[in-house]
Amino acid sequence: MDRRRLIAGLAAALPVLQESWTVRPAQAEQKPIKAFDAGHVRALAQQLASNPYKEPPTSLSKNFENLSYDQYRSIRYRPERALWRGDGLPFELQFFHRGFIFKDRVQVYEVIEGDARPVAYQPDLFTLDKIEQRPEEADAGFAGFRLHAPMQRQDYYDEVGVFLGASYFRAVAEDQVYGLSARALSIATGDPKGEEFPAFRAFWVERPSRRAKSLVVHALVDSKSAAAAARFDIRPGRTTTYDVDLTVYPRVDLAQIGIGSLTSMFFFAANDRLGVDDYRPAVHDSDGLSIWNGRGERLWRPLSNPRDLQISLFADENPRGFGLLQRERNFSSYQDLESHFEKRPSAWIEPSSEWGPGAIQLVEIPTKEEIHDNIVAFWRPKDRLRAKGEYKYAYRIDWGSMAGPRPLAEFVKTSVGAGPDNTRRFVLDMRGPGLEKETVDRLRATVSADKGEIRNSVIYPNPAIGGLRMSFELAPKNEKAIELRAQLMRDGDRISEVWLYRWTP
């Protein structure tokens, strides 16, 4: 069972109780940190990076280390013991126990008026009825946490986000369920020599005021090649926003580092059903990569589940935004009463500072099961991050149904099937500003391919979606990979984003 489904299962498994109890700071020998601020975490990260990496101990007894998925799910945090429960604050925290695949221990601190004190692990915070806990495991520790806040109504605390596993975190907006994840840092993603997974080591959570609209979380990240400090300002709502300040301290020169990393799942859809025998029309957490590049172009790249690993680079300088989106929002497009892919969030990343030259990298990994996250997208700086240096990145992540500004018509669905004379027919549905008012004779489809031949390009109204449909045929001519590009023009002006696609047999 993969981490994505595990977190979703845990979320569904934990009931909400009405009793009141507050986790109190641990009575540890360690003195509280006075005058805590983000500079303290940066100093810790810089200190870590200046020394050789030490693998943190992850040993657990067999009772916890060898848990099955169902056994781990049985370990439930008691909601009535949530941090800040009963204090009249706009947020609450619940914690995850170590065990199963989540062996790393993270220390969580509560920051109150500048003082940071560790939050105490206590076995009775969890339902451990099905697990035999030994006396020496009285301080087994936390693997991560999730945060709750009122979103639907003021008297109920909805789950907003989770920090669990390596440096992964995720969030939902109103009326959504968990889907794609983000990472504080990724290293060597897609490298045949193997990927490195930086991990959260400690969190400092600032106690919010009664009228606070956001929750501030600081995090320390460490790995073999780098350490980092992150600050998250989290605001839940119809769109849930994470403002992120990330500072990276490399131990070694880093050529393959990912900033603003997003991880998702794409199994199949109307553009890619090769070998699929499934009653559902589509299965994916995200259906495309959206890019707003530094030149002002809007790009849309539908995702695929390739036969072989595919890595695509979109060179850019100072990108304005990018994200993995779930544009198809109709239940009829998925027909899945359990997974509700139509409710999975999109995630849009918008830099708050200039990131310089580099590329948005898309990694598409073959998968035969929907339980695997096989899509990764991130910003990759052009220049190496040098050892002992300090590199700062600021950006915002919007989690929600509609991600990023939308001034142009968008490609909302890509369908691919057999065409005449051994061609492949592409059908692209578009929706957006002004299309419902346009007359077809004023519009022109520009379609191109770096190989093969484009035939019979046409545009016609699609009243079912209040937009237009563009279709064309591709004659591959025995090519193994063809890059396609399409856009809608009106009187010489571009009125749609650019559709990009890599066709393979």
Residue, then its C-alpha position, 0 to 999 in steps of 0.5 A: m500500500d502506498r503512502r498516498r492511499l495510506i494517508a487517505g485511509l487514515a483520514a477516513a478512519l479517525p472519528v471526531l469526538q466531543e471531549s476536551w483535552t489538550v496535549r501539554p508541553a513535554q516536561a523534558e530536561q531540554k530547556p525551552i528555546k527562548a526568542f525563537d524565530a525562523g532564524h533559529v531553524r536556518a542556523l540549525a540547517q546551516q550547522l547540519a550542512s557544515n558537518p558530515y551527514k549522520e543517518p538518524p536512528t529509525s529502529l523500532s521494535k518488531n511490534f511497530e516495525n513489521l506492522s501491516y497496513d491494516q494494523y497501522r491504520s488501527i493506531r488512531y490518534r484520539p481527537e479529544r486529545a488534539l493539541w489546542r482542543g478546547d482552547g477556542l483557537p482556530f486550529e488543532l493538531q493531531f499526530f501520527h505514530r511511528g511504525f509501518i513505513f513511517k519509521d523516521r522520528v520527528q520532534v514537534y515543538e509548540v512555540i508560545e510567545g517566542d518560547a519553543r517547548p517539545v510536545a510530549y509523546q504519550p502512548d495514551l494519545f493513541t488507540l494501541d489496542k491491537i499493538e503490544q507496546r513494551p515498556e521501553e517504547a514509552d517514548a516511541g515518538f511521532a512520525g508527523f502530524r495533521l492540522h484541522a481548522p473550520m472550513q465548512r462550518q465554525d463548529y467543526y474542524d475539518e482536516v486541512g493538511v498533513f506533514l508525513g513521510a520524508s519531506y512530503f506534505r499535502a493539503v485540501a480546500e473546501d469540499q475536497v479529498y486528498g490527492l497530489s502531494a508537495r515536497a519541501l525538497s527533492i534531489a536527483t528525481g528521475d536519476p537512474k542512479g537513484e533518488e535521494f529523499p530529504a526528510f523532515r527532522a523537526f517542526w516548530v508550530e506557532r500557537p495561533s491567536r484566537r482570531a488568526k487566519s493562518l497557522v505558521v509551521h517551521a521545519l528542519v529538513d536533512s539529507k545526505s546532500a543538503a539540509a534546509a529550513a522551511r517556513f509555511d504560512i498556512r491559510p485554509g479556505r475555498t482555496t487553501t494557501y501555503d506561503v513557503d520560505l525555503t533556504v537550502y544549505p548544500r553539503v555537496d555541489l547539487a546539479q539535480i535539485g527540485i524546488g516546489s516539487l509536486t508528486s501526483m498519480f496518472f493511471f489512464a484517461a481518454n488520451d491514454r488507455l493503452g492496455v486498460d481494461d477498466y469500467r471507469p473512463a479515467v483514473h488520475d489525481s492530476d490530468g496535466l502540467s500547467i506552466w506560465n513561463g517567464r515570457g508570459e506564455r501559458l502552456w498545457r501539457p496533458l499527462s500520460n502513463p508511458r511505456d518507458l520513463q519519460i523526462s521533459l524539460f521546459a527551459d525558462e527564466n524566472p517562471r511566473g507559475f506552474g502546477l499539476l492540475q485536475r481540470e476535469r471536475n465531473f463525476s461522470s468522467y471518473q464514475d468512482l464512488e469511492s475515490h472521487f477523483e473529481k474532488r482531488p485538488s490542483a496545486w499551483i506554485e507561484p514564485s514570490s521572488e526571482w528564481g533565475p534560469g532553469a527549467i520546469q522538469l516533468v517526470e512520468i513513470p510507467t505504472k500498472e496500478e493506481i496506488h503509485d504516485n508516478i508523476v513529478a514536476f518541479w523547478r530545476p535551477k540551471d546552475r549547480l547549488r554549491a556546497k556550503g552556500e545558502y540558497k533562498y526560494a519563496y513561493r506560494i502554493d494554492w490548493g483548490s479546484m481552480a489554480g492560478p490566473r486564467p485569462l485565456a481559453e484552456f484545453v480541458k480534455t484531450s482524447v486520442g484514438a484511431g484515425p483513417d489510413n493508420t493515423r491517430r485522431f486527436v480531439l481537444d476540447m476548449r473552454g474559456p473567456g469569449l469562446e461561447k461568443e465566437t464565430v468559428d469563421r474568425l478562428r484558426a487552429t495552428v497545429s504543428a509537429d516536429k515529425g510526421e504529418i498533420r492532416n485535417s485540422v478543424i474547429y467546431p462548436n461544442p455546446a455541451i461544454g459551452g466551448l469549442r472542439m479542435s480535431f486533427e489527425l497525425a500520420p506518425k510515419n514510423e516515428k517513435a516519438i513526436e512533439l505536438r503543439a496546438q493553439l487557437m488564434r483569432d484575427g492573428d491574436r492568440i486566444s488560447e494557451v499552448w497545448l503541448y503533447r508527446w506522442t509515442p506508439 
